[in-house]
Amino acid sequence: MSVVAGFYRTCVIDGTLEHSPADYVRRPNVPAESPTLGLTHLQFEAVLTAARESTNRYDFALVTMLGLLGLRIFEATGSNIDDLGEEHGHRVLRVCGKGGKVVLVPLPPAVSRAIERAIDDRVTGPILLTRRATPMDRHCATRRLRRLAEAAGVRLPRIHPHMLRHTFVTTMLDAGVDLRDVQIAARHADPPDDHALRPRPQEPRPTPQLHPGRLHGLRHLTKPTGRAEVR
């Protein structure tokens, strides 16, 4: 509906139409809360382990970029090797998000290692590739995630990339990261009660992706972990 209304609005601006027929159309209410369900902590850990042990080196990079960085799928598949860099001693990834907005996202060590493993000795091109060395797209990423979930014993009716972004948000909240910081890390639009959520002046907080409470739950990334079926 927004696309149609925008089209008619452009026609009015260009003088093609005198009035937009969409001006008085009632639009459905959009729920404030996302209907998307994320993975539980155990399910996410199982998928991470399956990705790390996969013979496809791009699997682990895909899962960490979505689930540990909170990237949207088009942001992850659109990231190039040239987007990697360093800022203030931290490894960072330059991400082009919605509306062409560019941000620098700090990389936790586990994500940095996963990306380095994925790019191997390449110096240019996309970070994520298919087995045929072509750029990974949304559909390929979805198929890889479903295979990883099956290998991990995670039984869900349907798994898709946005579930990992949702998991990223809930994991940070469970780790005690401030809500406002979570919104900034996920690059969410300000909610209606934005002013009520703005933090009062206080000591500098750690970058959300590197929050100690959250990193404490990532110890399984550096040691072998057994897999069991997770429902």
N, C-alpha and C positions, 0 to 999 in steps of 0.2 A: 504494500500500500504506500509506503514511504517513497518507493521508486516511482510509482505512478504519479503521486502528488508532486514530486520533484520535477518530473517531466513536464507536467502541465504548468508548473510555476515558471519553468524555463521558457515555455511557449508564450506565457504572458509577458515576461521580461523582453523577449525578442519581438513582441508585437504580433505574433502569429494568432494569438487568442486574446480576446478582450478580458475574459474572466476565466478562472480555473474551475472546471466542473468538480474538482476534488475539494474545494474550499469548505463545503458543508457536509462532507462525508464523515460519518462517525467512525472513528478508528477503535479497534478492540483494545482493551486495557492489557498492557504487558505486565506480567507478574514481576514484583520487585526482586524475588528470589529466583535463582536459576533452577530449572527443573532437572538439570543434569546431575546425575549421581556419580560421585567419585569412587575410587577404590578404597578399601579399608587399608590400614597400615600394613597388615599381614599380606593382603593381596598385592599391594604395591611392592613390598619387599620381595615377594615371590617372582613378580614380573621383572624386577630389577636383576635378580639373581639369574633368571632365565636369559635375560638379554646379555648379561656379562659373560655367561658361559656359551652363548651362541657362537657358531662358526662364522656367522655374518658379522663383521666388525662394526657395521653401521647400526646394528640393533641397539647396542648399549648407548651409543651417542644419541639415537632417536629418543629412547626412553628417558635418559637423563635430561635432555634438552626440554622435553615436554613436562616431565614430572618433578625435576629438581630446579629448573629455571622458570617453569610456568609459561613457556612460549606458546603462542598460538601455532597451529600446524603450518600455516603459510609463512610464519616467521621462521620456524625451524627449517622447513624445506627451502626457504629462500635465502638462508644464511650461507655466505661464501667464506672461503679461507681468508680472503682479503679483509674480512670483517673482524678478524681476531687481532687483538692488540694488548697493550698494557697501560694502565692508568693508576698512578699512586701506588705502585708495587703490586697491583692486582691484575691478574689475567682477566680480560674483558672481551665481550662479544658485542659488536655494534649491530643493533636490531632495528629493522625498519618495520614499524607497527602500523596500526590502523591510521588512515589519513596521511600516510607517508611520514609519520613522526618517528624520528630517529633517537634511540636511547642507547646508553652503554650499560650492559648487564654484566655484573661481576660473576666470574665462574668459580664455583667451589672446586676444590682439588679433584674430586671424583669426576665432575663434569669435564674439567680441563683434560684429564687423562683419557676419558672416553672420546673426546673430540680429537685429541692428538693421535689416538689409535685409529680413528676413522680416516683421518686425512693421510696418515702414513708419511710417505715422502713426497706427496703432492704439494705444490706451492700455489696453485690457482684452482678455481672452480668451486662447485658446491661442496659443502661439508658432507652432506648426506647424498649417497648414491645408491643405485640398485646394484644387484649382482652383475648386471650387464654394463655397469659403469655409466649409466644414464642418470640424469638428475631425478631424485626421488620426488614423487608428488603425493598429494593427499591420499589418493586411492592405494598407492603402494604402501604408504605408511600405515594405513588402516589394516591392510592385509598382514603386514609384519607384526603389528600389535596383537592381532587375533591369534596368530600362530604362537607368539610368545606367551600369551595368556593360556592357551591350550597346553603348551609345554610346561607352564608353571602350575598347572592344575587349578587355575582360577576359572570357576564356572560362572559365567555371566551370560545373559541372553544376547547381549550385543556390546562389544567394546569398541570405542572409537577414540581418536586422539584427544578430543576435548575433555574426556574423562580424566586424563592425566593432568591437564591444567587445573581442573577442579580439585584433584587430589593435592596438587601443589598448594592451593589456597588453604584447604582444610588441614593439611599437615602443618603449615606454619602457624595457623591459629591454635592447633592443639599443642604446639611447642611453646606457646606463650608470646608469640610475636604480636606487637601492637596492631590493632585492626587497621589503623591508618597506614602503617608501614606495609601491611599486606596489600592494601589497595594500591599503594605506590609501586610495589614490586610486581604486581599483576597488571599494572597500567590500566586499572579500571577507571571509568568516568566517575566524577564526584557524585555521591548520592545526594538526595534532597536535604538531608540533615548534615551536610558536609561540615558546617561550623562546629557542630557538637562533637565531631570526630577528630577535629584538629588537635594535636597534642600541645599541651602547655610547654613553655620553655623548660628544658631539663638537660641532663647530661647527654652527650651524643650517644645514639644507639647504634649497634652494629648493623651493617647492611643486611636486609632481610634474608637474602639468599645465603649469607654467611653467619646467620644467627646461631650462637652456640647451642641453644636448646634444640634447634632443628638439626644441626650437624651431629649432635649426640646420637640421634636415631639413624645415622648413616654408617655406623661402624661395620655393618654387614657388608659394605662395599669393599672393605680391605681385608676380609678374611673369608674362608670358605663357609658356605651356609648350605645346610641340607634343605631339600625341597619336599614339601608335603602338599597334598591336595587342599586347596583353600576354597571354601564355598562362600 
